[in-house]
Amino acid sequence: MALIALARGIDLGEPQATSGWNAGAEIGTDRGRVIVSPRVEGTFQVRILHRGFAWSQGWTNDLVAVVEVADLWRRGGLLRELHDRFPFMSWDELAQAFEDGDPAPTKWRQLLSSDWHLPDRPLLQAAHAHPDLRVFYPDISHRSLMLSRKPCDLESGLVKVTPLSGGTYQVITYPVAFRREVDSLSEALEVAAACSRSLSAL
């Protein structure tokens, strides 16, 4: 990759070698990392990750195209431009929402319509109906609803609502340490809303 970049006058910064199942090369950018991993039969997997979220990914056997993908992303290329020039690079609705600057509505819609999260739907619906909570970016992990001021950034403020046995709920926050157990979902959401307002002042 370095030789191809040099021959084409492309600045890839300082690519770093990666190891393990993700072995290959990593190119840093202002919008995350471009990770290139050799796969079977001379193909390469290309992923663009930022804070653990996959903006775009694809597979190709054209190493020149891989270098050009990294170059375009480093220079501020947009997702549609990336796909137009390199059709093997795919992206989804949520990635586009991130690029457009407001991913929360899309993430809410995905969670609320997901059969995978069907057991969590009452919690999701109730939280989404609350005007102070629906503006936060939602996610579900181990039955807990996590509401972030900034996606994948705990330090910006996060409220976590967890159903407990017996119909009770626990509300905790980061980075400000707060924990409370309450007797109902409606009470949990009111506590979460109060916490979210305090976190917004951080």
Salt bridges, closest charged atoms under 4 A:
ASP11 OD2 - ARG74 NH2 3.89
GLU26 OE1 - ARG33 NH1 3.27
GLU68 OE2 - ARG8 NH1 3.42
ASP71 OD2 - ARG75 NE 3.08
GLU93 OE2 - ARG109 NH2 2.42
ASP120 OD2 - HIS117 ND1 3.27
ASP120 OD1 - ARG143 NE 2.46
ASP132 OD2 - ARG197 NH1 2.44
ASP139 OD1 - LYS107 NZ 3.83
GLU190 OE2 - HIS130 NE2 3.16
